[in-house]
Each structure stands twice: as structure tokens, then as C-alpha cells.
């Protein structure tokens, strides 16, 4: 997947003109790319459109007009794009009750540092590769947002459209499995193409 370039990012005035329509498109796109696994974990698979929208919203929220700062945002967010043969996702630990936030995060400590999160494609098991820096087991700290990549071997990519595909969590304190819908697989196949 090609990286975004700063020239693709609209200035604040131009973005406001198209924001409502683009937001509706992204909401619709993300319906197929959002996968809940268990009670607290939600994966949102990223692509150029979702990352472009995140950059635009950051530029809007922070009122960024300096081209250098805009280019920095593009560089940071490009890291979310999948590389060839990969799927990448933002993993959110969603906890509605404020009183449960710390206890749940404490229970899930280490989820990003071992082979607890996998994707299965038929017989293939692909271990999620998490971006470092979102947890500190020694201090008992876990972020509620993570970035994870699944690098699919060629055989798994070839079988992706016809095999059962699932996201699996096998953490000692959270075990769950969600089979991806046909709509989700169809959307993710575009990333693998």
C-alpha cells in the first residue's frame, strides 16, 4: 500500500467543505473493518482512506497550518499503513465503566508483548506484531490503544478469500475468538492485493 504524501492532505478550509461527506464514507467503510473480540477488544483495520481521515482530523483538531508539521503528521500516521502482504489494525481496549478501566487494563497487561493475539487463516496461525511502547509490565501500565500487524505468508494470502479467517485472543485473563464476516474479508482482501 502506497504511503500518503503531504500534498494529499487538504488545508483546513478545503477539508471543511468535504468533511461531512468524507466522514460518512469512513464510517461506512469502518463498519466492515471493525471487529470485536471478546468483551473489551476492538480491532479496526487500517488502510489509506482510514489513515487519511485520521490525519485530516488531527490537522483539524490541532489547527495545523504549517506544512512542516503537516508533513510530520503524515510521517507518523503512515506507520499505520500495512506493508505488502500485511494487514494492520488499531486495537482499542474499550471500557465503558470508568471504575473498570484500571482493573481491566491491569488484567490485560502483557497482551501486546507475547503471542496472545493471532489471526488464523484456515490452518495458518499468524501472530500479531505489536508496535512497542504502549505498555510497561514492570510498572504495571498498559495503554488502551495499540497498533498491530499481521504478516501473512503467501499461502495464507492466497487462501484468505476462501478460508475461515478469525481473530483470536488467548491471554490468561481474556480468551475469545471472532470469525471475520464475508464483508470484512472482502474489504481486507483489497489491502492484501
N, C-alpha and C positions, 0 to 999 in steps of 0.2 A: 504494500500500500504506500503510495507516494506521500511524503511529508507535506504538510501545509507550508506555505510561504507567506511572509508578511503582506504581500500585495493582495492576498485573498481576503484579508481582514478589512471589513468596512469601517470607515470612520463613524463617530458617534451619530452624526446627523443621518448618514445613509443607512446605518443599521436600524435606527428608529423607524424608518419608512417601511422596512421589511420584517421587523421583529415579530409582530403578531403572527404573520403567515408562517415564518420560519419556525417559531416556537410550536405552532400546531403541527407542522410537519415532523419536528423532532419528537414531540410527544407521541405521535402515531408510530414513528419508526421505533422508538424505545419500547413500545408495547411488546413487540416480538423479541426484543433484545434484552428484556428484563426477566431474570429467572430467580425465583425464591427457592431457597434450600433450607428446610427446617424453619424454626420459629423466627430466627433473627437475621439470617444471612440472605442478602440480595446481591446478585451479580448483574451488572449492566455492561454488556459487551460494547466496546468502543469501535468506532470507525471514523472516517474523515468527517462525516456530517455531524456526529455527536461531539467530536473534538472541536470542530469549527465553532459550533454553537457554544461550547464551554468557554472558548477564547473570547468570542463576541460578548458573552455575558460578563466575563471578568473585565474586559475593556470597558463595558458599560458601567458596571458597578463601581469600578475604581476610577472612572472618568479619565482613562488613559488616552492621551493625545500625542505623546512623544513617540516618534517612530522607533527609536531605540528600545524603549520599554515595551512597545507592542511586539517587536521582534523577539525580545526576551520571553514574553508570554508564549509566543508561538513555539519557541525552542523548548520551553518547559512542557507544554501540552503535547507536542509531537511525540514525546516519550510514551504517551498512552496508545499511540497507534500500533497495531500489530505489524510485525515484520512478516516477510513471506513465509507461509506455512504455519503461521501462528494465529491464535485468537487472543485478544487481550480484553480484560474486564476490570471495571471498578467494582470492588467488593465492599459493600456497606453493611455494617452491623447496625441494624435498625432496632432501636429500643424505645418504645413509646412512653413507658412509665419512667419518669426521672429518677425515682427511687431504685429502679433496677439497673440503671446504667453501669455503675461501678461493679456491682456483683456479677452482672452478665459479662462485662469485659474481663473481669478477673477470671471467670470460669473459662473464657475462650483464649486466655493467654497462651501463646505459642502456636496459634492456628496458622500463622504465616511463616513459621520457621522450620517446620518439618513437612513430611509428606501427607499431611492431613487433608488436603484439598486436591482432588483429582477430577479429571474428565475421562469418561470411558466412551470409546467409540467401538462398538462391537466388543471384540476381545482385547482391544488396546487400552492400556491404562496410561494416561498422560498426567504426570504430576505438575501441579501448579507451581510456577516460579514467581515468587512474590518480590516486589521491589523492597529493598532494605530500608530501614529507618522508620518503620511505622510501629515498632514495638520495642520494648526493653524488658526482657524477662527478669533481669537482675533487680530492676526497680519496680517490677510489677505493673508496667504501663503498656497498654495496648490501644492503638488508635482505632477509631470506629470506621475509618476509610482506608482501604488498601488497594493496590494495583497488582494484578496477577496476570501472567501469561501462560498459555498452554501451547507448547510447540508440538505440533502433530507430525509424526513420521508420515512419509509418503503414503504408505498403505492405509493409515487411518484417514488421511485426507481423501483418498480415493473411495473409501467406504462411508464417509461422513453422511452423504445424502441417503444411503440405503440401509444403514445400520441404526440400531438404537444408540442414542447419544445421551449421556447423563452426567450431571454434576454430582459429585459425591463428597461428603464431608465425614471424616472418621476421626474426629478429635475425641479424646477421652470423655469430654463433657458435652459433646454435641455430635450426634450421628444422624445423618439424613441423606437422602438421595432423591434427586428430581430428574425425571426423563424430560429432555427437551422436546417441545412440540414441533410438529412439521413446519409451522410458520417460523419458529425460532431457527430451526436448522436451515431453512431456505434463506433466511436473512444472513446467517453466519457463513453459508456457502459462498456468498458474494465476497466476504473477507478472505476466504481461502483461495479464491480464483486468481 
